[in-house]
């Protein structure tokens, strides 16, 4: 079985590279825990030996027990700086899995998948999910469970939602923060007294900012201001 798995991984990677992909991740048993999680370790190792990478989602009670052979953990529950540090020490990535798309509050998507997550040093997010329909996706009164949709299907594409737009805004917030941190480091290395002073001011501000409650439009404006000054 492991030999067949390695062959499958090699073929998949070969195909992916024809389309310009450099890394290919192979998904394990979804939300498995206990012995079922441990039982996948030989398969994870086989995938890595064949040149692939491994990832899977883990529930809150098992995310701290993720095997070292998982290149990326999709961790349920509130973000944890300690978990991020532990996975990064192994050279791995950590993704957040903690907001369902049947929640339609745009601000929650922008905040929780933007600067709040960035401040916990996560590498990305994997919300559930893009489209999961329980019945008629366009009918919220069809008697089935509420759909998990951040976009809605049509015959020739998809129609976005406010939460989907908010995800983009959250990503843009992180891009501003990333640029600001780059400018801060450049200013510190320059040894120019005025630049170093502004860098210190900007660094102290962003480290103290509470992104769980901050007005994100005001935060972005202030980041732009510091970036411009630096």
C-alpha positions in Angstrom: 0.0 0.0 0.0 2.8 2.4 0.9 4.6 1.6 -2.4 1.4 2.4 -4.4 1.0 5.6 -2.4 4.5 6.7 -3.2 3.9 6.0 -6.9 0.6 8.0 -6.8 2.4 10.9 -5.1 5.2 10.9 -7.7 2.7 10.9 -10.6 0.7 13.7 -9.1 3.7 15.9 -8.5 4.9 15.3 -12.0 1.5 16.4 -13.4 1.4 19.4 -11.1 4.8 20.6 -12.2 3.6 20.6 -15.8 1.3 23.4 -14.7 3.9 25.4 -12.7 3.2 24.1 -9.2 6.3 23.7 -7.0 4.8 22.1 -3.9 2.0 19.5 -3.7 0.3 18.8 -0.4 -1.5 15.6 0.2 -4.4 15.6 2.7 -4.8 13.1 5.5 -7.9 11.7 7.3 -10.0 14.7 8.1 -10.2 15.7 11.8 -8.8 12.4 12.9 -7.6 12.0 16.5 -6.1 9.4 18.8 -5.0 6.1 17.3 -6.6 7.0 13.9 -4.3 10.1 13.7 -1.2 8.1 14.8 -2.0 5.3 12.3 -1.5 7.8 9.4 2.1 8.5 10.3 3.6 5.8 8.0 1.5 7.2 5.1 2.6 10.7 5.9 6.2 9.6 5.9 5.7 7.8 2.5 4.3 10.9 1.0 7.3 13.0 2.1 9.8 10.3 0.9 8.1 10.5 -2.5 8.6 14.3 -2.6 5.2 15.5 -1.4 4.1 17.4 1.6 1.4 16.6 4.1 -1.4 18.5 5.7 -4.8 17.9 7.4 -7.3 19.6 9.7 -7.2 18.7 13.4 -9.8 19.5 16.1 -8.9 21.6 19.1 -8.2 18.6 21.4 -5.7 17.1 18.9 -4.0 20.1 17.3 -1.2 20.2 20.0 -0.5 16.5 19.3 0.0 16.8 15.6 2.8 14.5 14.3 6.1 16.1 13.3 5.7 14.7 9.8 2.7 17.0 9.1 4.1 19.9 7.0 1.0 22.0 7.7 -1.6 21.7 10.4 -5.1 23.2 9.8 -5.9 23.9 13.5 -9.4 24.3 14.9 -10.0 26.5 17.9 -8.7 30.0 18.9 -5.3 31.0 17.5 -2.4 30.1 19.7 1.0 31.8 19.5 2.6 28.9 21.4 1.2 26.4 18.8 2.5 28.6 15.9 5.9 28.8 17.5 6.0 25.0 18.0 5.1 24.3 14.4 7.5 26.9 13.1 10.4 25.4 15.1 9.9 22.2 13.0 10.0 24.3 9.8 6.2 23.7 9.3 3.2 25.9 8.6 0.0 26.5 10.6 -3.4 27.5 9.3 -6.5 28.6 11.2 -9.7 26.6 10.9 -12.1 28.4 13.2 -14.9 30.3 11.4 -17.8 28.7 9.4 -19.0 30.4 6.3 -22.7 30.2 7.4 -21.8 33.1 9.6 -22.4 36.1 7.4 -20.8 38.9 9.5 -18.2 40.5 7.2 -16.3 42.3 10.0 -15.8 38.9 11.7 -14.2 37.5 8.5 -11.9 40.6 8.0 -10.8 40.7 11.7 -10.4 37.0 12.4 -8.6 36.1 9.2 -6.6 39.3 9.0 -4.6 41.2 11.5 -5.8 39.2 14.5 -4.6 36.0 13.0 -1.4 37.7 11.7 -0.7 38.9 15.3 -0.6 35.2 16.4 1.9 34.4 13.7 -0.2 32.0 11.7 0.6 31.3 8.0 -2.9 31.4 6.7 -6.5 30.4 7.1 -8.8 27.6 5.9 -12.4 28.3 6.8 -15.2 25.8 6.2 -16.0 26.2 3.4 -16.3 27.8 0.0 -19.5 25.9 -1.0 -21.3 23.2 1.0 -25.0 23.0 0.1 -27.5 21.0 2.1 -30.4 21.6 -0.3 -31.3 24.2 -2.8 -28.4 26.6 -2.4 -30.5 29.6 -3.5 -33.4 28.7 -1.2 -32.8 29.4 2.5 -36.3 28.2 3.3 -36.1 24.7 1.9 -36.2 23.0 5.3 -32.6 21.8 5.3 -29.7 22.9 7.4 -28.2 26.3 6.6 -25.6 26.2 3.7 -21.9 26.8 4.3 -21.3 29.2 1.4 -19.0 32.2 1.0 -19.9 32.3 -2.7 -22.9 31.0 -4.7 -22.7 29.0 -7.9 -24.1 30.0 -11.3 -23.9 28.3 -14.7 -20.9 30.3 -15.6 -19.1 31.2 -12.4 -19.7 32.2 -8.8 -21.3 35.2 -7.1 -19.4 36.5 -4.1 -20.7 37.6 -0.8 -19.8 40.4 1.7 -17.8 37.9 3.8 -15.8 37.0 0.8 -15.0 40.7 0.1 -14.1 41.0 3.8 -11.6 38.1 3.5 -9.9 40.1 0.8 -9.8 43.2 3.1 -8.3 41.1 5.8 -5.6 39.9 3.5 -4.9 43.5 2.4 -4.6 44.5 6.0 -1.9 41.9 6.5 -0.1 43.1 3.3 0.0 46.6 4.8 1.3 45.2 8.1 3.9 43.2 6.3 5.1 46.2 4.4 5.2 48.3 7.6 7.3 45.7 9.4 9.7 45.6 6.4 10.0 49.4 6.5 10.6 49.3 10.3 13.5 46.9 9.9 15.0 48.9 7.0 14.8 52.1 9.1 16.5 50.4 12.1 19.4 49.3 9.9 19.8 52.7 8.4 20.9 54.2 11.7 19.4 57.5 10.7 18.2 59.0 14.0 14.9 60.3 12.7 14.1 57.0 10.9 15.0 55.0 13.9 12.7 57.1 16.1 9.7 56.7 13.8 10.5 52.9 13.5 10.5 52.7 17.3 7.2 54.6 17.5 5.5 52.4 14.8 6.8 49.2 16.3 5.5 50.0 19.8 2.2 51.0 18.4 1.5 47.9 16.3 2.8 45.6 19.1 0.3 47.1 21.6 -2.7 47.3 19.2 -5.5 45.0 20.2 -6.7 43.6 16.9 -9.7 41.8 18.5 -11.4 45.2 19.1 -9.5 47.8 17.0 -11.2 49.8 14.3 -9.6 48.2 11.3 -10.1 51.2 8.9 -8.3 53.4 11.4 -5.6 50.8 11.8 -5.0 50.6 8.1 -4.8 54.4 7.9 -2.2 54.6 10.6 -0.2 51.8 8.9 -0.2 53.8 5.7 0.9 56.9 7.6 3.9 55.1 9.2 4.8 53.5 5.9 4.8 56.9 4.2 6.9 58.5 6.9 9.4 55.7 6.9 
